[in-house]
Amino acid sequence: MNKNKKAIILGGGGHFGIAWELGYLRGLDEASVPIREVDIVVGTSAGSQVGTIVTSNKDWDLIWKEQIEKEIHEVTPISDEAMARLFDEFNEIEQTAASAKEWIAAQGEISKRTPIFLPVEERAAMLKERFGSGEPAWNKQLRIVATNIENVDRKVFDSQSGVDILDALQASSALPGVWPAVEINGKHYFDGGSYSMENPDVVDADKMLILSTGLPIAVPYKLEDLVTGVEKKGIKAHLVLPSEEVMAILKKFNFNTMEAKIRPFVADAGREQGRKDAETIQQFWR
């Protein structure tokens, strides 16, 4: 292992997660923590979109204009009532699954019967619109995590996978019951968060900065267990959760992580948190 290899792990969390992670990373960058120079950036679900943005060649002012200041208008594929029923189903799976594999497989079954709300091409266009100007593209840093329905295991897409990045982004963000699974090379993939919201154990690095939204969402593999696993391999991990100020904003929005209007408020608070944490993160990177 390269003893200087650094990784940033970006977890899921809807518009809330996108805004907080972008804000936090910009705050670090402004405080002279060179986060965009890391070797590996791993993104799951919303984190995959953040990873694609921060590993691009866009400067922070453009990122902020396109991701935080721009008003977002998107169609919502599921009603609040249907979402509540869906989470009841997720909770039932948590209570009845005999193993982690069975838990993931049950989510895969939900994914299989998820109706197509938008054609694949229109969903891809939505994600491209989220990216902003230019074309989203693979680079040597980026990794995107999804879950394979057929073998109930994770798949890490990267620049060597031969997969269109918009397909990988769709797959990683395909929450069962909301967005259908995505077919890639004859196999079907859905939300990488069905395994773990962060998936820190999919790559090796000397040091790993993990951004987790810390949302109370039950997953088959707990973050603390995965972190313990990577630390046993000799990887140093530093976990960051949203500050109290950030979570207070989420509370004001009734804990609706999918509300796009939350972005500027959360991003600003995340940016301030990043600035405050910069010295700690700088020492961790050394």
N, C-alpha and C positions, 0 to 999 in steps of 0.2 A: 504494500500500500504506500502511495505517496504521502509522506508524513506532513506535507503542507496542503493536502487536499481539503477544501472546505465545501460544505453543502448548505443550502437553505431549503427547508422543507415548508411548503405552503399548504395549509389545510383548507377544507371546504367551509362554506358558510354563507352562500348566496351573496346578495349585494352587500350585506353587512361585512362578510369576510373579505370581499374584493376591496372595499373601501378602507377597512382597517389595515389590511396587509400593505396596500399601496401607500397609505399614510405613514405607517410605521417604517417601512423601508425608505421612504423619502426622508423622514426625520433622521434616520441613521446616516443616510448619504450626505445630508446637509451638515451633519456633525462630523464629517470626514471619516466615516466608516465605509470603506469601499465595497459595499455589498454587491455591486453589479460586476465585480471582478472575480466572484467565487467560481469554483470549478463546476459545480453541479447545482441546478435548481429543480427540485421535485415538486410538481403541482398535482393536487387531487381536487377534482370537481371545480369549484370556484377558484381554488388555488392554481389550477392548470391555466386558467385565463390570466391570472396575475403573473404567473411564471412566463407566459408567452410575451406579456407586455414588458416586464422588467428586463428580459434578456434580449429585447429588440434594441435597435439603435436610436430609439426615440429619446429625447432629453426629457427631464422631469417636467418642465413647463408644458410641453406638448402633452405628455401623459396626463397631467393634471387637468388641462383644458378638455381633453377628450373623455376622460374617465370620471372626473369629479364635478367639473363645472357644467358640462353638457347635460341638458335635460334628457332623460331616457324615456322613450315611449315604446313599450313592448307589450305584445299580447300575452295574457296569462293563460296557460293551458289547463288550469284546474281552479275550481272555486274554493273559497275558504271552508265551506262545509265538506266538500270532497276531500280537501287536504286533511281536515280533522279526522275523517273516517280512515284515511290512508294511514295516519300516524297511529290510530287505534290498531290497525292491522299490523303495523310494524311492532307495536308493543306486545301484541299477542304472539308474534313470532319469537320475540325475545323470551317470553315466558315458556313457550312450548318446545323450542328447538333443543334437541339433545346434544348438539355439538356446534362448533363454529361453522363447520362446513354445511351442516343442515340449515343453519341460520341464513347463510349466504345463498344457498340454493333456493330457499323459500322466497327470498327477495328477488332472485332470478325469475321465479315463477310469476311474481307480480310484474316484473319487467316484460315478460313474454306476452302478457295479456294487456299491456298498456296500449291504449288506442293511439293511432297516429294523429296528432293534433296538427302538425305541419309537415309537409313533405321534407325529405332529407335536405333537399337543396335550399328550401326556405329557412330551415333551422340553421344550416351552415351560414346562410346570409345574415341571420340574426347574430351569430357569434362573430362574424367578420365585422359587422356594424359595431359590436361591442369593442372590438380591437381598435377601431378608429381608422385613421388614415394609413395608407400603405397596405401591404399584404402580410398577414401573419406567416411566420416562417420558422422552420427548425434551425437550430444552431447547436453547437457542441455542448452547451450547458444544459439545455432543457430536457426534462423527463416528464412524461404525462402518464398518470396511473389510471387504469380502468380495470374492470372485473370481467372475466370471461364466463359467459353463461354455461358453455358446454362442459368445461372442466372445473368450474367453480374455483378459479384461482385468479390471481392478479396478473395483469399484463402491463409492462412498462414500455411505453412507446418512446422512441427517441429518433434522432436524425438518421440512424442506420436501419430503422424499421421498414422503410419503404412505404410509409403510410401518409396520406394527406393529413396535414396538421389539423384541418377543420374536422376531419373524421375523428381524430384522436380527442379533440376538445369536446365534440359531441358525445363521444362514448364516456369520457371521464365525468361529464356533467349530466348523464342520463339517469336522473333520479327515478327509481321504479315507481310506477303509478302516475308519473308526471310526463316524462319523456321516454319514448320507447328505446329499446336497445338498438345499437348501431351495428350493421353488418360490415365487417372489414375482412377481406380475403376469405370469405366463406364462413367466418365465425362471428359470433355476436357478443358485443361488449356493452356493459352498463356501468353505472356510477362506481368510481373507484372508492367512494366513501362507504360502500356496502361492506367493505372489509375493515377499513380504518379511515377516519376522517383526515389523517395525516400521512400514513404509510412511511414512516421514517426508516424502516428497515429494508427498503428496496435497493438502496445504494450503499457503497462503502465510502467512507471519508475519514479524515483525521478528526475533523471537528464539524459539528452539525448544529445549526441554528434552526429551531423548530418554532414556527408561528402557528399556534392553534387557537381557534376562536373559543374553545372551551365550552361549546354549547352542550346542553344536557341531552345529547342524542346518544342512545345506546347503540353500540357497534360490537360485532363479534370479537374483535381484538382491541383491547383497551390500550390507550396510548402509553400509560405508565409501564405496562408489560413490554410493549415494543421498545420503549426507551431503555428499559433494563436490559433487553436483549442486545441492543446495539452497544451499550456500554460494556457488556461482557465481552464484546469483540474488540474492545480497546478504543472505541469511538467516544469522544467527548461530546456530550449533548447539552445544549442550553435551551430550555423551554421558555417561550414567552406567551403570555395570555393577555387579552385586552385589559386595559386599566379600568379602575372603577369609573372613571369619567366616561370611557367608551361604553361600558355596559349600562351606565345611566341613560345614555342616548338611546340605546336599544330598548330599554324599558319604556322610554317616552313613545317609542314607535310600537308599543305593545308586543315587543319581542318578535316582530315580523321581519325576519332576515331577508325576505324576498322583496321588500319594499325598496324600490330604486331611489326614492326621495331621501333615504337615509344617508346616501353616499357622502355628500359634502360635510355633514356634521360629524360623521364617524371618521372620515379621512382627516379632518383637521385635528380631531382629538388624538387619533393614531399618530399623526405627524409629531405632535407635541410629546407623546409618549416615547416615540423613537428618539427624539432629541435628548430627553431625560435619561434614557437607557444607554445612550451612545458610549459613554465611558466604560460601562460594564461590558458591553458587547465588544468594544475595542480590546479590552483586556482579555476577554475570552478568545478572540481571534489570534492573539499573539502566541 
